[in-house]
Amino acid sequence: MNLLPKSKEDFSQKEYWDTFFKKRRGKAFEWYGEYLELADNLHKYIKRQDIILITGCGNSTLGHDLYDVGYGNITNIDISPVVIRQMLAQDGKDRPNLKYIQMDALNMSFENQQFSVVLDKGTLDALMPDDKEETLAKIKQYFDEISRVLKNGGRFVCVSLLQEHILKYMLQYFPSNNYMFRAVRCFEAEKKAIENGESSMPVFMVVCTKFSSLPRKVLELNLGSLEKMQRYEKEEEIISSIANVQNASFVCSGLKRSSIGEENEVVLDLYEPGSKNPRFTVYVVDVPPQHNNSQYAGFIVPEGREAEWLFSTKAGRKNLVRVTKHNRLAIITLHRGQKYESLDAVQKELSDTVCNLAPSSLNVKKIPFLSLGSDVGHRTIRYEGNSEFSGNYVIEDVITESGDRYRRLFYTSSQLVIQSEGKLRSIKSRKGAPKEVVDLLYLSCRHHVYMSMAAYVACRGKRKVNISVIGLGGGGLCSFMHKFIPKSNILGVDIDSEMLKIATEWFGFQQSDRLQAKIQDGLEYIKEAAMNGE
């Protein structure tokens, strides 16, 4: 049975809806969730004493559901006489005060300021399939009629998918006409669609409150489950925030339907509402399905471990999926600068997101989580600073699975790349108290081992050798060779004076007669050294 329009423009045609409702033979058709999924938000913005107009009611049960819970003054209108006759036949006897009128919402015959609430569930989306000039003229007429029949202090409540052209026009029209603009996400409607096996796009409830005048625009948005609204200064910020949610939903929908493929992965940053800094990063990784593998799980990387090869590289993450014997993993890293109460709290916070990334064939409501231990990990930020050459940086101490402690330097522009690393060891201070210092005999990189061995071999049999290291970093290589090759003079060259400060204050680098640092461009230093025959 063809119940969907041949083209999206058909949604705005009266003839289409007459045919639609005849074919459904009175069976209710709900756009964007039923009353139960929308009830929390509806009751928040619509009061029982309100005088309510529902535009484009169709054969939705929303009107009589509200009526049955005490909303006694509701008028439903629809352009289709077919559906109005159906609804009068259905509700006329049991709900005699629930009004149904055949009327065009673009040309209503009601008095000015007759209603305190105008409720639209899917009507705007049907009327506005595009942003063509004739469509915009029609929608302006619709909004003008809503403004005319709505009292001051009244609310236009619109349940919509908020496609970009719809959202832009709403933000263009309502705030400039003395309306407070607020949009909230309807999570329960989305969850219901997912439970029913449907592909759910984010559903929003827009509440535009009419004032006689507003001194400034009021733009609010709540995309999370928190009660607190986030206020925005610019319409573009709301458009961008909602677009991010919609794009993520497209990704989740695609992940449910199909595999990513052997060579690819999907990466999502998760933010708290109103925050500009990500709280989590999720890597969704698939491998070719194996019959004996578990199908899907979430894997939480403990704090401070995200820069390790297994978690920071595509090859490492692919290997993690294989060794855990899963066909798909959602690998979650935790960001510095955020607070995480416990592993259980993180799992609870992520459960809905991880569930939404599961393949559709996995018919469970609770997804298992894996990790490397029983806690969320340990990360202590010791210092944050700025380099003229490399930007913002952070120095942090972390504890690995073996219990070893490391100090690491990261540039915030490359948060998964360890720039310098030192291993910490505990010693007793002069007063006998334990004290942590950087172990100067530790090399963090294998290539540093090879470089040191090559330098040692080159120096063997010579009384004194000068060694220049281009790029001081945390000074670990210079400090190691200073101890490992006692007959050498070590010079660390770096263009960035901030690196010398970092090496000295945080990584145990100490200059002496045999260990020096020079602040100079490495290329310029090499040229000068060559010219001087060094």
Buried (B, 14 or more C-beta within 10 A) or exposed (E): EEEEBEEEEBBBBEEBBBBBBEEBEBEBBBBBBBBEBBBEBBEEBBEEEBBBBBBBBBBBBBBBBBBEEEBBBBBBBBBBEBBBBBBBEBBEEEBEEBBBBBBBBBEBEBEEBBBBBBBBBBBBBBBBBEBEEEBBEBBBBBBEBBBEBBBEEBBBBBBBBBBEBBBBBBBEBBBEBBBBBBBBBBBBBBBBBBEEEEBBBBBBBBBBBBBEEBEEBBBBBBBBEEEEBBEBEEBEBBBEBBEBBBEBBEBBBEBBEEBBEEEEBBEBEBBBBBEEEBBBBBBBBBBEEEEEBBBBBBBBBBBBBBBBEBBBEEEEBBBBBBEBEBBBBBBBBBBBEBEBEEBEEBBEBBBBBBBBBBBEEBEEEEBEBBBBEEBBBBBEEEEEBEBEEBEEBBBBBBBBEEEEBBBBBBBBEEBEEBBBBBBBBEEEEEEEEEEEEBBBEBBBEEEBEEBBEEBBEEBEEEEEBEBBBBEBBBBBBBBBBBEBBEEBBBBBBBBBEBBBBBBBEBBBBEBEEBBBBEBBEBEEBBEEBEEEEE
